[in-house]
Amino acid sequence: MKLAVALLAVYLSWGSSYLAILVGVRDAPALLFAASRLLLASPLLLLLALLFGDRPPKDRSSWRALLVGALLIPVASGGLVAWALQSAASGEAAIIIASAALWMAWFGSWGHKGDAVSLPLVASLMLGLAGVALIMSGALHGDERSSPAAYLALMLASITLAAGSVYQKRHTVTCGVMMNAGLQTAAAGVMLLTVALVLGESVGAWYESQHAWWALAYLVIVGSVMGYSALYWLIRVTSPAMLGSYLYVSPAVAIALGWLFLDERLSLLQWGGAGLILASVMAVSLLTRRPAIAADSSAGMAGAWSPPPDQKSNKSSSASSVS
């Protein structure tokens, strides 16, 4: 039940976040907008963590894992998505980011703990990449809303999201999930703010845009506080395949909202690409699913709000990590 609630929270928060980001970066500088989202959300996450009795980790390995995760997920993936949505439709972005589930399955096969890659799995991965190519066909046919650079940024964002997810799955952090999320968003916010200032982004007339402020408020509460905390918990207690399931549900939410509020429409080729990607992600999930995950996840949720002792943490990591 707890696993289903966490998945639903991620489905809805991430599916609607693409629309909110697009609305925000219409008037606000992309990276500065993304940094503001993280910097405003992190105190709320940290406060919740402290209220639940959680404390920051004390060991260096945990801090290293936190910082690497922050760099790969909120900074690299989140920053690239915000930048790309200046010249890509929200539904297109959601579909391309969905291909992260395919990269997760591939990265999950790396190393001595990696899963064996079967021929059906390779075929599913290739099918998904073909779907991404069809989604990108909008730029090749002169779509005013599409940009080749934006598509490439989204592809890179999906790769860094997958890499960060698998990395965190394999590296235990000795603190609760909310503290994990709060520390990562705080670190990522500082990193993104630094990059934005170095690149010369400025607030400008952003303060006059009510749409940007409402979008920012929504992303802080729903997209970050609810979405990231649920995501980081799922990263710690599920396999990459089950974690990747939100990546083929959230795009449906994003496409529906983009059509409803912004009149976004996919071409026939792009609909075909979307179908290939979603079918591929579902196939990968079925091919790599593990029956023991449900038991591991229910045990993980019980200790999610308190810093786990080192021995318990290491045991949990080896039981539920990508192996």
GUBATOR-769935 format. One record per residue (C-alpha): x, y, z; chain. Coordinates in Angstrom, 2 decimals, padded with zeros to 5 digits, always signed. Example, Ala and Ser with C-alpha at 12.3 -4.5 7.8 and 13.67 -1.06 7.14 Angstrom:
GUBATOR-769935
+---------+---------+---------+----+
!    east !   north !      up ! ch !
+---------+---------+---------+----+
! +012.30 ! -004.50 ! +007.80 !  A !
! +013.67 ! -001.06 ! +007.14 !  A !
+---------+---------+---------+----+
***
This chain:
GUBATOR-769935
+---------+---------+---------+----+
!    east !   north !      up ! ch !
+---------+---------+---------+----+
! +000.00 ! +000.00 ! +000.00 !  A !
! +002.78 ! +002.41 ! +000.93 !  A !
! +004.62 ! +001.57 ! -002.27 !  A !
! +001.47 ! +002.26 ! -004.34 !  A !
! +000.94 ! +005.64 ! -002.63 !  A !
! +004.54 ! +006.65 ! -003.29 !  A !
! +004.28 ! +005.62 ! -006.94 !  A !
! +001.02 ! +007.55 ! -007.36 !  A !
! +002.59 ! +010.66 ! -005.83 !  A !
! +005.46 ! +010.47 ! -008.30 !  A !
! +003.17 ! +009.75 ! -011.27 !  A !
! +001.05 ! +012.86 ! -010.62 !  A !
! +003.74 ! +015.25 ! -009.41 !  A !
! +006.18 ! +014.50 ! -012.21 !  A !
! +003.52 ! +014.30 ! -014.89 !  A !
! +002.22 ! +017.78 ! -014.06 !  A !
! +005.68 ! +019.25 ! -013.43 !  A !
! +006.52 ! +019.44 ! -017.14 !  A !
! +003.62 ! +021.80 ! -017.73 !  A !
! +004.51 ! +023.91 ! -014.69 !  A !
! +008.17 ! +024.19 ! -015.76 !  A !
! +007.18 ! +025.19 ! -019.28 !  A !
! +004.86 ! +027.91 ! -017.93 !  A !
! +007.61 ! +029.15 ! -015.63 !  A !
! +010.45 ! +029.34 ! -018.17 !  A !
! +008.27 ! +031.33 ! -020.57 !  A !
! +008.97 ! +034.39 ! -018.39 !  A !
! +011.86 ! +033.33 ! -016.13 !  A !
! +015.46 ! +032.34 ! -016.97 !  A !
! +015.47 ! +028.55 ! -017.11 !  A !
! +018.36 ! +027.66 ! -014.80 !  A !
! +017.57 ! +030.42 ! -012.33 !  A !
! +013.98 ! +029.22 ! -012.22 !  A !
! +015.12 ! +025.62 ! -011.61 !  A !
! +017.57 ! +026.75 ! -008.91 !  A !
! +014.87 ! +028.81 ! -007.17 !  A !
! +012.59 ! +025.80 ! -007.09 !  A !
! +015.24 ! +023.71 ! -005.33 !  A !
! +016.38 ! +026.41 ! -002.92 !  A !
! +012.80 ! +027.10 ! -001.80 !  A !
! +011.92 ! +023.42 ! -001.47 !  A !
! +015.00 ! +022.30 ! +000.45 !  A !
! +014.19 ! +024.11 ! +003.76 !  A !
! +010.73 ! +022.49 ! +003.76 !  A !
! +012.19 ! +019.05 ! +003.19 !  A !
! +014.84 ! +019.54 ! +005.85 !  A !
! +012.28 ! +020.83 ! +008.35 !  A !
! +010.09 ! +017.77 ! +007.77 !  A !
! +013.12 ! +015.52 ! +008.19 !  A !
! +014.04 ! +017.13 ! +011.51 !  A !
! +010.45 ! +016.91 ! +012.75 !  A !
! +010.53 ! +013.17 ! +012.09 !  A !
! +013.75 ! +012.85 ! +014.07 !  A !
! +016.10 ! +012.45 ! +011.13 !  A !
! +019.64 ! +013.84 ! +011.17 !  A !
! +022.28 ! +014.46 ! +008.49 !  A !
! +024.75 ! +011.65 ! +007.83 !  A !
! +028.14 ! +011.77 ! +009.52 !  A !
! +030.18 ! +009.53 ! +007.24 !  A !
! +032.01 ! +010.75 ! +004.16 !  A !
! +030.66 ! +008.04 ! +001.88 !  A !
! +027.09 ! +009.22 ! +002.49 !  A !
! +027.97 ! +012.83 ! +001.73 !  A !
! +029.77 ! +011.76 ! -001.43 !  A !
! +026.71 ! +009.78 ! -002.54 !  A !
! +024.45 ! +012.76 ! -001.73 !  A !
! +026.53 ! +015.18 ! -003.76 !  A !
! +026.92 ! +012.85 ! -006.75 !  A !
! +023.18 ! +012.20 ! -006.71 !  A !
! +022.49 ! +015.94 ! -006.53 !  A !
! +024.78 ! +016.59 ! -009.48 !  A !
! +023.26 ! +013.89 ! -011.67 !  A !
! +019.52 ! +014.22 ! -010.89 !  A !
! +018.40 ! +017.74 ! -009.86 !  A !
! +021.33 ! +019.65 ! -011.41 !  A !
! +022.11 ! +017.84 ! -014.65 !  A !
! +018.76 ! +016.22 ! -015.43 !  A !
! +016.55 ! +018.91 ! -013.87 !  A !
! +018.57 ! +021.79 ! -015.31 !  A !
! +018.59 ! +020.32 ! -018.80 !  A !
! +014.82 ! +019.74 ! -018.72 !  A !
! +014.17 ! +023.35 ! -017.66 !  A !
! +016.45 ! +024.66 ! -020.39 !  A !
! +014.94 ! +022.39 ! -023.06 !  A !
! +011.35 ! +023.37 ! -022.25 !  A !
! +012.07 ! +026.84 ! -023.57 !  A !
! +011.80 ! +025.31 ! -027.04 !  A !
! +010.08 ! +021.93 ! -026.66 !  A !
! +006.54 ! +020.90 ! -025.83 !  A !
! +005.88 ! +019.50 ! -022.35 !  A !
! +004.43 ! +016.25 ! -023.72 !  A !
! +007.45 ! +015.67 ! -025.95 !  A !
! +009.77 ! +016.30 ! -023.00 !  A !
! +007.89 ! +013.82 ! -020.82 !  A !
! +008.07 ! +011.09 ! -023.46 !  A !
! +011.81 ! +011.53 ! -024.02 !  A !
! +012.51 ! +011.55 ! -020.29 !  A !
! +010.52 ! +008.31 ! -020.10 !  A !
! +013.38 ! +006.65 ! -021.97 !  A !
! +015.39 ! +006.98 ! -018.74 !  A !
! +013.80 ! +003.68 ! -017.70 !  A !
! +015.61 ! +002.03 ! -020.61 !  A !
! +018.93 ! +003.55 ! -019.59 !  A !
! +018.27 ! +002.44 ! -015.99 !  A !
! +017.96 ! -001.17 ! -017.13 !  A !
! +021.19 ! -000.88 ! -019.12 !  A !
! +023.18 ! +000.87 ! -016.37 !  A !
! +021.77 ! -001.67 ! -013.92 !  A !
! +023.63 ! -004.39 ! -015.84 !  A !
! +027.03 ! -002.78 ! -015.32 !  A !
! +029.60 ! -004.04 ! -012.84 !  A !
! +030.00 ! -007.27 ! -010.91 !  A !
! +026.63 ! -006.68 ! -009.23 !  A !
! +024.85 ! -006.01 ! -012.50 !  A !
! +021.96 ! -007.96 ! -013.94 !  A !
! +022.56 ! -010.08 ! -017.02 !  A !
! +021.23 ! -008.49 ! -020.21 !  A !
! +019.13 ! -010.90 ! -022.26 !  A !
! +018.42 ! -010.70 ! -025.97 !  A !
! +014.73 ! -009.68 ! -025.39 !  A !
! +015.94 ! -006.90 ! -023.10 !  A !
! +018.36 ! -005.61 ! -025.73 !  A !
! +015.56 ! -005.71 ! -028.31 !  A !
! +013.31 ! -003.73 ! -025.96 !  A !
! +016.02 ! -001.12 ! -025.41 !  A !
! +016.53 ! -000.72 ! -029.16 !  A !
! +012.77 ! -000.42 ! -029.68 !  A !
! +012.64 ! +002.39 ! -027.14 !  A !
! +015.50 ! +004.28 ! -028.74 !  A !
! +013.73 ! +004.01 ! -032.09 !  A !
! +010.72 ! +005.61 ! -030.43 !  A !
! +012.87 ! +008.49 ! -029.18 !  A !
! +014.07 ! +009.05 ! -032.75 !  A !
! +010.46 ! +009.30 ! -033.94 !  A !
! +009.64 ! +011.80 ! -031.17 !  A !
! +012.54 ! +013.93 ! -032.37 !  A !
! +011.09 ! +013.91 ! -035.88 !  A !
! +009.19 ! +017.09 ! -034.97 !  A !
! +012.38 ! +019.11 ! -035.36 !  A !
! +013.14 ! +017.46 ! -038.70 !  A !
! +009.75 ! +018.51 ! -040.08 !  A !
! +010.01 ! +022.17 ! -039.13 !  A !
! +007.83 ! +022.12 ! -036.02 !  A !
! +007.87 ! +025.70 ! -034.65 !  A !
! +007.80 ! +024.46 ! -031.08 !  A !
! +010.63 ! +021.96 ! -031.52 !  A !
! +014.39 ! +022.46 ! -031.43 !  A !
! +017.07 ! +019.85 ! -032.17 !  A !
! +019.19 ! +021.27 ! -029.34 !  A !
! +016.27 ! +020.92 ! -026.93 !  A !
! +015.74 ! +017.30 ! -027.95 !  A !
! +019.43 ! +016.52 ! -027.42 !  A !
! +019.28 ! +018.19 ! -024.00 !  A !
! +016.27 ! +016.08 ! -023.07 !  A !
! +018.02 ! +012.91 ! -024.20 !  A !
! +021.03 ! +013.79 ! -022.06 !  A !
! +018.68 ! +014.59 ! -019.16 !  A !
! +017.16 ! +011.10 ! -019.38 !  A !
! +020.63 ! +009.53 ! -019.32 !  A !
! +021.79 ! +011.51 ! -016.28 !  A !
! +018.51 ! +010.78 ! -014.47 !  A !
! +019.02 ! +007.05 ! -015.04 !  A !
! +022.68 ! +007.17 ! -014.03 !  A !
! +021.85 ! +009.07 ! -010.85 !  A !
! +019.05 ! +006.67 ! -009.95 !  A !
! +021.19 ! +003.55 ! -010.35 !  A !
! +024.14 ! +005.20 ! -008.58 !  A !
! +022.03 ! +006.05 ! -005.54 !  A !
! +020.55 ! +002.58 ! -005.52 !  A !
! +024.04 ! +001.13 ! -005.18 !  A !
! +025.40 ! +003.61 ! -002.64 !  A !
! +023.81 ! +003.65 ! +000.81 !  A !
! +023.16 ! +006.97 ! +002.55 !  A !
! +022.93 ! +006.76 ! +006.34 !  A !
! +020.00 ! +009.12 ! +006.79 !  A !
! +016.26 ! +009.05 ! +006.17 !  A !
! +014.73 ! +009.71 ! +002.80 !  A !
! +013.43 ! +013.21 ! +003.62 !  A !
! +016.83 ! +014.34 ! +004.90 !  A !
! +018.36 ! +012.81 ! +001.78 !  A !
! +015.98 ! +014.77 ! -000.44 !  A !
! +016.44 ! +018.00 ! +001.53 !  A !
! +020.22 ! +017.89 ! +001.48 !  A !
! +020.32 ! +016.97 ! -002.20 !  A !
! +017.93 ! +019.73 ! -003.26 !  A !
! +019.85 ! +022.28 ! -001.17 !  A !
! +023.18 ! +021.27 ! -002.71 !  A !
! +021.68 ! +021.12 ! -006.20 !  A !
! +020.06 ! +024.53 ! -005.77 !  A !
! +023.41 ! +026.11 ! -004.91 !  A !
! +025.08 ! +024.36 ! -007.86 !  A !
! +022.39 ! +025.43 ! -010.33 !  A !
! +022.33 ! +029.00 ! -008.99 !  A !
! +026.09 ! +029.20 ! -009.49 !  A !
! +025.81 ! +027.94 ! -013.06 !  A !
! +022.95 ! +030.36 ! -013.80 !  A !
! +024.91 ! +033.36 ! -012.52 !  A !
! +028.07 ! +032.32 ! -014.36 !  A !
! +026.03 ! +032.09 ! -017.57 !  A !
! +024.69 ! +035.60 ! -016.97 !  A !
! +021.06 ! +034.81 ! -016.17 !  A !
! +019.25 ! +037.54 ! -014.23 !  A !
! +015.83 ! +037.99 ! -012.66 !  A !
! +014.85 ! +040.81 ! -015.03 !  A !
! +011.07 ! +041.27 ! -015.22 !  A !
! +010.41 ! +037.83 ! -013.74 !  A !
! +008.93 ! +039.34 ! -010.58 !  A !
! +006.10 ! +040.82 ! -012.68 !  A !
! +004.96 ! +037.43 ! -014.00 !  A !
! +002.19 ! +035.90 ! -011.89 !  A !
! +002.26 ! +032.77 ! -014.05 !  A !
! +005.94 ! +032.17 ! -013.25 !  A !
! +005.38 ! +032.65 ! -009.52 !  A !
! +002.38 ! +030.31 ! -009.45 !  A !
! +004.35 ! +027.74 ! -011.44 !  A !
! +007.24 ! +028.07 ! -009.00 !  A !
! +004.96 ! +027.63 ! -005.98 !  A !
! +003.39 ! +024.53 ! -007.52 !  A !
! +006.78 ! +023.01 ! -008.32 !  A !
! +008.09 ! +023.67 ! -004.82 !  A !
! +005.14 ! +022.05 ! -003.04 !  A !
! +004.07 ! +019.33 ! -005.46 !  A !
! +006.98 ! +018.75 ! -007.79 !  A !
! +009.75 ! +018.96 ! -005.19 !  A !
! +008.47 ! +018.33 ! -001.67 !  A !
! +006.02 ! +015.61 ! -002.68 !  A !
! +007.68 ! +014.35 ! -005.84 !  A !
! +011.35 ! +014.24 ! -004.85 !  A !
! +010.74 ! +012.78 ! -001.39 !  A !
! +008.66 ! +009.97 ! -002.91 !  A !
! +011.23 ! +009.45 ! -005.68 !  A !
! +014.18 ! +009.18 ! -003.31 !  A !
! +012.33 ! +006.68 ! -001.15 !  A !
! +011.50 ! +004.60 ! -004.21 !  A !
! +015.14 ! +004.71 ! -005.33 !  A !
! +016.17 ! +003.16 ! -002.02 !  A !
! +013.56 ! +000.40 ! -001.79 !  A !
! +012.79 ! -000.74 ! -005.34 !  A !
! +014.60 ! -002.19 ! -008.33 !  A !
! +015.44 ! +000.10 ! -011.29 !  A !
! +012.66 ! -001.61 ! -013.27 !  A !
! +009.91 ! -000.89 ! -010.75 !  A !
! +011.28 ! +002.59 ! -010.15 !  A !
! +011.12 ! +003.16 ! -013.90 !  A !
! +007.38 ! +002.46 ! -013.98 !  A !
! +006.59 ! +006.10 ! -013.18 !  A !
! +008.37 ! +007.01 ! -016.38 !  A !
! +005.67 ! +005.44 ! -018.56 !  A !
! +002.72 ! +006.70 ! -016.49 !  A !
! +003.83 ! +010.30 ! -015.97 !  A !
! +004.08 ! +011.01 ! -019.72 !  A !
! +000.38 ! +010.23 ! -020.13 !  A !
! -000.39 ! +012.84 ! -017.47 !  A !
! +001.95 ! +015.34 ! -019.14 !  A !
! +000.50 ! +014.80 ! -022.63 !  A !
! -003.06 ! +015.17 ! -021.34 !  A !
! -002.27 ! +018.38 ! -019.45 !  A !
! -000.31 ! +019.83 ! -022.38 !  A !
! -003.25 ! +019.19 ! -024.70 !  A !
! -005.80 ! +020.52 ! -022.20 !  A !
! -004.05 ! +023.75 ! -021.18 !  A !
! -001.61 ! +024.57 ! -024.00 !  A !
! -003.21 ! +022.87 ! -027.01 !  A !
! -000.06 ! +020.78 ! -027.57 !  A !
! -000.40 ! +018.09 ! -030.20 !  A !
! +001.87 ! +015.27 ! -031.30 !  A !
! +002.29 ! +014.39 ! -034.96 !  A !
! +001.37 ! +010.92 ! -036.21 !  A !
! +005.03 ! +009.90 ! -036.23 !  A !
! +005.48 ! +011.20 ! -032.68 !  A !
! +002.45 ! +009.26 ! -031.46 !  A !
! +004.06 ! +006.19 ! -032.98 !  A !
! +007.31 ! +007.01 ! -031.20 !  A !
! +005.49 ! +007.52 ! -027.91 !  A !
! +003.87 ! +004.12 ! -028.30 !  A !
! +007.21 ! +002.45 ! -029.00 !  A !
! +008.83 ! +004.07 ! -025.96 !  A !
! +006.03 ! +003.18 ! -023.57 !  A !
! +005.81 ! -000.38 ! -024.91 !  A !
! +009.56 ! -000.74 ! -024.59 !  A !
! +009.60 ! +000.58 ! -021.00 !  A !
! +006.80 ! -001.78 ! -020.02 !  A !
! +008.64 ! -004.71 ! -021.61 !  A !
! +011.85 ! -003.80 ! -019.78 !  A !
! +009.95 ! -003.62 ! -016.50 !  A !
! +008.47 ! -007.08 ! -017.04 !  A !
! +011.79 ! -008.57 ! -018.11 !  A !
! +013.71 ! -007.26 ! -015.11 !  A !
! +011.09 ! -007.31 ! -012.34 !  A !
! +011.98 ! -009.12 ! -009.14 !  A !
! +009.39 ! -010.78 ! -006.87 !  A !
! +011.26 ! -009.94 ! -003.62 !  A !
! +010.88 ! -006.18 ! -004.02 !  A !
! +007.52 ! -005.91 ! -002.26 !  A !
! +008.89 ! -007.33 ! +000.98 !  A !
! +012.00 ! -005.16 ! +000.83 !  A !
! +009.98 ! -002.01 ! +000.18 !  A !
! +007.61 ! -002.48 ! +003.11 !  A !
! +010.56 ! -002.94 ! +005.43 !  A !
! +012.32 ! +000.10 ! +003.98 !  A !
! +009.34 ! +002.39 ! +004.52 !  A !
! +009.22 ! +001.57 ! +008.22 !  A !
! +012.66 ! +003.06 ! +008.70 !  A !
! +012.51 ! +005.79 ! +006.12 !  A !
! +011.97 ! +008.60 ! +008.62 !  A !
! +014.90 ! +007.84 ! +010.92 !  A !
! +018.63 ! +007.51 ! +010.30 !  A !
! +019.29 ! +003.77 ! +009.97 !  A !
! +022.18 ! +002.29 ! +011.94 !  A !
! +025.18 ! +001.48 ! +009.77 !  A !
! +024.72 ! -002.29 ! +009.96 !  A !
! +021.02 ! -002.12 ! +009.15 !  A !
! +021.70 ! +000.32 ! +006.33 !  A !
! +024.35 ! -001.84 ! +004.75 !  A !
! +022.16 ! -004.92 ! +005.00 !  A !
! +019.24 ! -003.11 ! +003.41 !  A !
! +021.42 ! -001.84 ! +000.63 !  A !
! +022.76 ! -005.25 ! -000.30 !  A !
! +019.30 ! -006.80 ! -000.17 !  A !
! +017.58 ! -004.31 ! -002.42 !  A !
! +020.32 ! -002.77 ! -004.55 !  A !
! +020.87 ! -003.44 ! -008.20 !  A !
! +022.76 ! -006.69 ! -008.24 !  A !
+---------+---------+---------+----+
***
